């Protein structure tokens, strides 16, 4: 008779500072921007730029932005992530232990894996909540998991979900969220699907991220029955001076407003939970660019967060991945 194995599920996301303060942002940004997957350049040169320039300037600016979205319960990303963990645990049942971890900041991937080990999980599924694979996000998460497991005497059975950009349940959840938004608020002239950018050279070197973003968007548009001139793809959150994936979200919105487009809906399908990049960068900063250039209305459609359709989609993906493991 086979010994029953407890199964662990580690949900991961990018992370959030512990507080919207300069010191907390400095710690968080140092960990994030020190990752060689995030910034691919000569390490000695980058160390000087990061420690002598960026970490002396950016934390204060970032802290101000985080303060604008922070709530009494903490950061939006953490709130939504904890709700996702709780709802997914309820959906999957007691035979699967669900823990949450962040690639940067707290709770750490090391602490999440340790909690699963303490619960006797002989098999662990790693589920980074990045629908589209990028080396700087999903790849970095796998690096961190591997680095931790190197220190374990006994390495559990391990599986990893590296993307779900075209999974039918994920696409259906996105489409349902957009439909609901339109039913409640009306449909604007254009739907912009804005994704976090990466440097163009990462894609040139083989990162599948931009192609997966395009596939996600096309699948959603098809399910919604949109014409080609009703939906568009753009990329946000660029950093530094080198070219990133284009078209850029801010430039697109400015150009549309100047061309006479009055109303736009924006959704960010690459973010599984609302965070600074969606609530502040899109909902405030880019809305401001659009209105200042002559636009009349920009509505941000929230991320899937802990919506029932999203939790059901995540549960379905998990159950598919667990096939063959004793439950």
C-alpha positions in Angstrom: 0.0 0.0 0.0 1.4 3.4 -1.0 2.0 6.0 1.7 -0.4 8.9 1.4 1.4 12.1 0.3 0.2 15.5 1.4 0.2 17.9 -1.5 1.4 21.5 -1.2 0.5 24.4 -3.4 2.7 27.5 -3.3 1.1 30.5 -4.9 3.6 33.2 -5.7 3.5 36.8 -6.9 6.0 39.6 -7.4 5.8 41.2 -4.0 5.2 44.4 -2.1 7.1 46.6 0.3 6.2 46.1 4.0 5.1 49.8 4.3 4.8 52.8 2.0 7.9 54.4 3.4 11.2 55.4 1.9 13.2 52.9 4.0 10.8 50.0 3.2 10.9 50.8 -0.5 14.7 51.0 -0.4 14.9 47.4 1.0 12.3 46.1 -1.4 13.8 47.8 -4.5 17.3 46.7 -3.6 16.2 43.0 -3.5 14.1 43.4 -6.7 16.6 45.3 -8.8 19.5 43.1 -7.6 18.0 40.1 -9.3 20.1 39.3 -12.5 16.9 38.1 -14.2 15.3 41.5 -13.8 18.3 43.6 -14.9 20.6 41.8 -17.3 23.8 43.8 -17.5 27.3 43.7 -16.2 26.9 43.1 -12.4 29.7 45.4 -11.3 28.5 48.3 -13.4 24.9 47.7 -12.3 25.9 47.5 -8.6 27.3 51.0 -8.9 24.3 52.4 -10.7 21.8 50.7 -8.3 23.5 51.6 -5.0 25.0 55.0 -5.9 22.1 56.4 -8.0 18.8 54.6 -8.1 18.5 53.6 -4.4 19.2 57.2 -3.4 16.5 58.6 -5.7 13.7 56.1 -6.5 12.6 55.0 -3.0 11.1 58.4 -2.0 9.3 58.7 -5.3 8.0 55.1 -5.1 6.9 55.6 -1.5 4.8 58.5 -2.5 3.1 56.4 -5.2 2.5 53.5 -2.8 1.0 55.9 -0.2 -1.7 56.8 -2.8 -3.0 53.1 -3.0 -2.2 51.9 0.5 -5.1 51.0 2.8 -5.6 50.3 6.4 -5.2 46.6 5.6 -1.9 47.2 3.8 -1.0 47.0 0.1 -3.7 46.1 -2.4 -1.5 43.3 -3.8 -1.1 41.6 -0.4 -4.9 42.0 0.4 -5.9 40.4 -2.9 -3.2 37.7 -2.7 -4.4 36.6 0.8 -8.0 36.5 -0.4 -6.9 34.3 -3.4 -5.0 32.0 -1.0 -8.0 31.7 1.3 -10.6 31.1 -1.4 -8.4 28.7 -3.3 -7.8 26.7 -0.1 -11.6 26.5 0.4 -12.1 25.5 -3.2 -9.4 22.7 -3.2 -10.2 21.2 0.2 -8.2 20.0 3.1 -6.1 17.5 1.2 -4.1 20.3 -0.4 -2.1 22.8 1.7 -2.1 26.3 0.1 0.6 28.8 1.0 1.4 32.2 -0.3 4.8 33.6 -1.1 6.3 36.7 -2.8 9.4 36.7 -4.9 10.6 39.8 -3.2 9.7 41.0 0.3 7.4 39.1 2.6 6.2 36.4 3.0 9.3 35.0 1.3 9.5 31.9 -1.0 11.7 30.3 1.6 9.1 30.8 4.4 6.3 29.5 2.1 8.2 26.3 1.2 9.2 25.8 4.9 5.5 26.0 5.9 4.6 23.3 3.3 7.5 21.1 4.5 6.3 21.5 8.1 2.9 20.3 7.0 4.5 17.1 5.6 4.0 17.9 1.9 5.9 15.3 -0.1 4.7 16.8 -3.4 4.7 20.6 -4.1 3.2 22.5 -7.0 4.7 25.9 -7.6 2.1 28.3 -9.2 3.5 31.8 -10.1 0.5 34.0 -10.8 1.9 35.4 -13.9 -0.3 34.3 -16.8 2.4 35.1 -19.4 5.9 33.7 -19.0 8.8 36.1 -18.7 12.3 35.2 -17.5 12.2 38.3 -15.2 9.1 37.0 -13.4 8.3 33.3 -13.8 11.9 32.4 -14.5 13.2 34.3 -11.5 10.6 32.5 -9.3 11.9 29.1 -10.4 15.5 30.3 -9.7 14.5 31.2 -6.1 12.7 27.9 -5.5 15.7 25.9 -6.8 18.1 27.9 -4.7 16.1 27.1 -1.6 15.7 23.4 -2.4 19.4 23.1 -2.8 19.7 23.4 1.0 17.1 20.7 1.7 18.2 17.2 2.5 15.0 15.7 1.1 13.7 17.4 -2.1 9.9 16.8 -2.5 8.2 15.9 -5.8 8.0 19.2 -7.7 5.9 20.6 -10.4 5.7 24.1 -11.8 3.2 26.0 -13.9 5.2 28.2 -16.2 2.3 30.0 -17.9 -1.4 29.9 -18.5 -1.7 32.7 -21.1 -4.2 30.8 -23.3 -5.9 28.5 -20.8 -9.6 28.5 -21.6 -10.7 29.1 -18.0 -8.4 32.1 -17.6 -9.5 33.6 -20.9 -13.2 33.0 -20.0 -12.7 34.7 -16.6 -11.1 37.8 -18.3 -13.9 38.0 -20.8 -16.6 37.6 -18.1 -15.0 40.4 -16.1 -15.0 42.7 -19.1 -18.6 41.9 -20.0 -19.7 42.6 -16.4 -17.9 45.9 -16.5 -19.6 46.9 -19.7 -23.0 45.9 -18.4 -22.5 48.1 -15.3 -20.7 51.1 -16.9 -21.3 50.9 -20.6 -18.8 50.1 -23.3 -16.2 52.7 -24.4 -14.9 53.2 -27.9 -11.8 51.1 -27.5 -10.5 48.4 -25.3 -6.8 48.6 -24.5 -5.1 45.6 -23.0 -2.0 46.9 -21.3 0.8 44.5 -20.1 3.9 45.1 -18.1 6.8 45.7 -20.4 10.2 44.1 -20.7 13.3 45.3 -22.5 13.1 44.6 -26.3 16.4 42.8 -26.2 15.0 40.2 -23.8 12.4 39.3 -26.4 15.0 39.4 -29.2 17.0 36.8 -27.2 14.0 34.4 -27.0 11.7 35.4 -24.2 8.2 34.3 -25.3 6.5 37.0 -23.2 5.3 39.4 -26.0 3.9 36.6 -28.1 2.0 35.2 -25.1 0.6 38.7 -24.4 -0.6 38.9 -28.0 -2.1 35.5 -27.8 -4.0 36.3 -24.6 -5.4 39.4 -26.0 -6.5 37.8 -29.3 -8.2 35.0 -27.4 -10.1 37.5 -25.2 -11.1 39.6 -28.2 -12.4 36.6 -30.0 -14.4 35.4 -27.1 -15.9 38.9 -26.8 -16.6 39.1 -30.5 -14.6 42.3 -31.0 -13.6 43.7 -34.3 -9.9 44.4 -35.0 -10.3 48.1 -34.6 -12.0 47.8 -31.2 -9.1 46.3 -29.2 -5.4 47.0 -28.9 -2.3 45.8 -27.0 0.3 48.0 -25.3 3.1 47.8 -22.8 3.6 49.9 -19.6 6.0 50.3 -16.7 9.2 50.8 -18.7 12.4 51.6 -16.7 15.6 53.1 -18.0 16.6 54.4 -21.4 16.9 51.3 -23.6 13.9 50.3 -25.9 11.2 48.2 -24.3 8.3 46.4 -25.9 6.1 48.7 -27.9 3.7 50.3 -28.4 4.0 52.0 -25.0 0.7 52.5 -23.1 1.2 56.2 -22.3 2.2 57.1 -25.8 -0.7 55.1 -27.2 -3.3 56.9 -25.0 -1.8 60.3 -25.8 -1.9 59.6 -29.5 -5.5 58.3 -29.4 -6.7 61.4 -27.5 -5.1 63.7 -30.1 -6.7 61.7 -32.9 -10.1 62.2 -31.4 -10.7 59.1 -29.4 -12.9 60.2 -26.5 -13.4 57.1 -24.4 -11.2 54.1 -23.5 -11.5 51.0 -21.3 -8.2 49.6 -20.1 -7.6 46.2 -18.6 -4.3 44.6 -17.5 -4.5 40.9 -18.2 -0.9 40.2 -17.1 -1.7 41.1 -13.5 -3.6 38.5 -11.5 -4.2 41.0 -8.7 -4.4 44.8 -8.6 -1.3 46.6 -7.4 0.6 49.8 -7.8 1.0 49.3 -11.6 -2.7 48.9 -12.2 -4.3 51.2 -9.6 -1.9 54.1 -9.7 0.0 53.8 -13.0 -3.1 53.1 -15.1 -6.0 54.4 -13.0 -4.3 57.7 -12.1 -1.1 58.4 -14.1 -2.2 57.2 -17.5 -5.7 58.4 -17.1 -4.2 61.8 -16.5 -2.2 61.6 -19.8 -5.3 60.6 -21.7 -7.4 63.4 -20.3 -4.7 66.1 -20.6 -4.3 65.2 -24.3 -8.0 65.7 -25.0 -9.7 62.4 -24.0 -12.9 62.5 -22.1 -13.1 59.2 -20.2 -10.7 56.4 -19.3 -12.1 53.5 -17.2 -9.8 50.9 -15.6 -11.3 47.4 -15.5 -10.1 45.8 -12.3 -7.8 42.7 -12.3 -9.4 39.3 -11.6 -8.3 39.4 -8.0 -10.4 37.0 -5.9 -13.4 37.0 -8.2 -15.2 33.6 -8.2 -14.5 33.0 -11.9 -10.8 33.6 -11.3 -10.6 31.3 -8.3 -12.5 28.6 -10.2 -10.1 29.0 -13.1 -7.0 28.7 -10.9 -8.5 25.7 -9.1 -9.1 24.0 -12.5 -5.5 24.6 -13.5 -4.2 23.2 -10.2 -6.3 20.1 -10.4 -5.1 19.5 -14.0 -1.5 19.8 -12.8 -2.0 17.4 -9.9 -3.0 14.4 -12.0 -1.1 11.3 -11.0 -0.1 12.5 -7.6 -1.7 10.6 -4.7 -4.2 12.8 -3.1 
